Amino acid sequence: MDAAIEQALAARDAGDVPIGAVIVRDSDGEIISAAHNRRIIDADPTAHAEMLAIRAAAASVGDWRLGGCTMVVTLEPCCMCAGAIVLARMDRVVYGAADPKAGAVTTLHQLCSDPRLNHRCDIVAGVQAAKCGQLLTDFFQAQRAAGKK
């Protein structure tokens, strides 16, 4: 999670929402991709940390299937990202803070464990949740103080 938090800090420092993600190969613990939110930076609604990390990991291994890998992300993935995690056939999702407004892993929806889908992931929730959540709280407080949306 520390590597994902480092990515979240990079997003914050670039003026984007502080969410970071890394994908780890389970066999040796190697981080095969790392990314942070770039929605504001790139003016791209799909530039979530998870999506960027998935694209980079697939390019790194040369396959769209990311079985044997774990997504580690600072905030519970949304529907788009949880769906991509399932489609990539990842084995596990580890996340920090829960997202009561958009969480699609355990909070609002349970896409990564839905038995109706053709793949399910193990889920580890709440890893360094307070630290991950505080990054978001601080960012949005600063945004409101600056009069930004």
C-alpha positions in Angstrom: 0.0 0.0 0.0 2.9 2.3 0.6 3.7 2.3 -3.1 0.1 3.2 -4.0 0.1 6.0 -1.4 3.3 7.4 -3.1 1.3 7.4 -6.4 -1.6 9.2 -4.7 0.8 11.8 -3.4 2.1 12.3 -7.0 -1.4 12.9 -8.1 -2.0 15.4 -5.4 1.2 17.2 -6.2 0.1 17.4 -9.8 -3.2 18.9 -8.8 -5.3 15.7 -9.3 -7.4 13.7 -6.9 -4.9 11.7 -4.7 -5.6 8.2 -5.7 -2.8 5.8 -6.5 -2.6 2.2 -7.6 0.0 -0.5 -8.2 -0.3 -4.0 -9.6 1.9 -6.6 -8.0 2.8 -10.0 -9.5 2.0 -12.4 -6.8 4.7 -15.0 -7.6 7.6 -12.7 -6.7 6.0 -9.5 -5.2 7.3 -7.3 -8.1 5.4 -4.2 -8.9 4.7 -4.4 -12.6 2.8 -1.1 -12.9 2.1 2.0 -10.9 -0.2 4.9 -11.7 -2.1 7.7 -10.2 -5.3 9.6 -11.1 -4.9 11.7 -14.2 -8.6 12.7 -14.8 -7.9 16.4 -14.2 -4.4 16.4 -15.7 -5.6 14.7 -18.9 -9.2 15.9 -19.0 -10.1 12.3 -19.3 -12.9 10.8 -17.2 -11.5 7.3 -17.6 -8.0 8.2 -16.4 -8.5 6.6 -13.0 -5.4 5.2 -11.3 -6.7 1.6 -11.6 -7.4 1.9 -15.4 -3.9 3.4 -16.1 -2.2 0.7 -13.9 -4.1 -2.1 -15.7 -3.1 -0.8 -19.1 0.5 -0.5 -18.1 0.5 -4.0 -16.5 -1.0 -5.6 -19.6 1.6 -3.9 -21.7 4.3 -5.0 -19.4 3.3 -8.7 -19.4 2.1 -8.7 -23.1 -1.3 -10.1 -22.3 -4.7 -8.7 -21.2 -5.0 -11.4 -18.7 -3.5 -10.4 -15.3 -4.1 -13.6 -13.4 -1.5 -14.1 -10.7 -1.6 -10.3 -9.9 -3.0 -8.1 -7.2 -4.4 -4.6 -7.6 -3.5 -2.4 -4.6 -5.3 0.9 -4.6 -5.8 3.7 -2.1 -9.6 4.0 -2.6 -12.2 1.4 -3.2 -12.6 1.0 -7.0 -15.7 2.4 -8.8 -17.9 0.4 -11.2 -15.6 1.1 -14.2 -12.4 0.1 -12.4 -13.9 -2.9 -10.6 -15.3 -4.1 -14.0 -11.9 -3.7 -15.6 -10.3 -5.7 -12.7 -12.7 -8.5 -13.2 -12.2 -8.4 -17.0 -8.4 -8.5 -16.5 -8.9 -11.7 -14.4 -6.8 -10.3 -11.4 -6.6 -12.6 -8.4 -7.0 -10.0 -5.7 -8.0 -6.4 -4.9 -6.5 -4.7 -1.9 -7.8 -1.2 -1.1 -7.5 1.4 1.5 -10.4 3.7 2.1 -14.0 2.6 1.4 -16.0 4.8 -1.0 -19.5 5.2 0.2 -20.6 7.2 -2.9 -19.1 5.1 -5.7 -17.4 2.0 -4.3 -18.1 -1.1 -6.4 -16.1 -3.8 -4.6 -17.8 -4.0 -1.2 -19.7 -0.7 -0.5 -22.4 0.0 -3.1 -21.8 -2.9 -5.4 -19.8 -6.1 -5.1 -18.6 -6.5 -8.7 -15.4 -8.3 -7.9 -17.2 -11.1 -6.0 -20.4 -11.3 -7.9 -21.1 -15.0 -8.6 -23.0 -14.1 -11.8 -19.8 -12.9 -13.4 -17.2 -15.2 -15.0 -14.4 -14.2 -12.7 -14.2 -13.3 -9.0 -11.3 -11.7 -7.0 -10.3 -12.1 -3.4 -10.8 -8.8 -1.6 -8.8 -7.2 1.2 -10.4 -4.0 2.4 -9.3 -1.2 4.8 -5.5 -1.4 4.5 -4.2 1.9 5.8 -7.7 3.2 5.4 -7.3 6.2 7.7 -4.2 7.4 5.9 -5.7 6.9 2.4 -8.9 8.6 3.4 -7.1 11.5 5.0 -5.3 12.2 1.7 -8.7 12.6 0.0 -10.2 14.7 2.9 -7.3 17.1 2.9 -7.4 17.4 -0.9 -11.1 18.2 -1.1 -10.9 20.6 1.9 -8.2 22.5 0.0 -10.2 22.5 -3.2 -13.3 23.9 -1.4 -11.1 26.6 0.4 -9.7 27.6 -3.1 -13.3 27.8 -4.4 -12.8 24.9 -6.8 -15.3 22.1 -7.5 
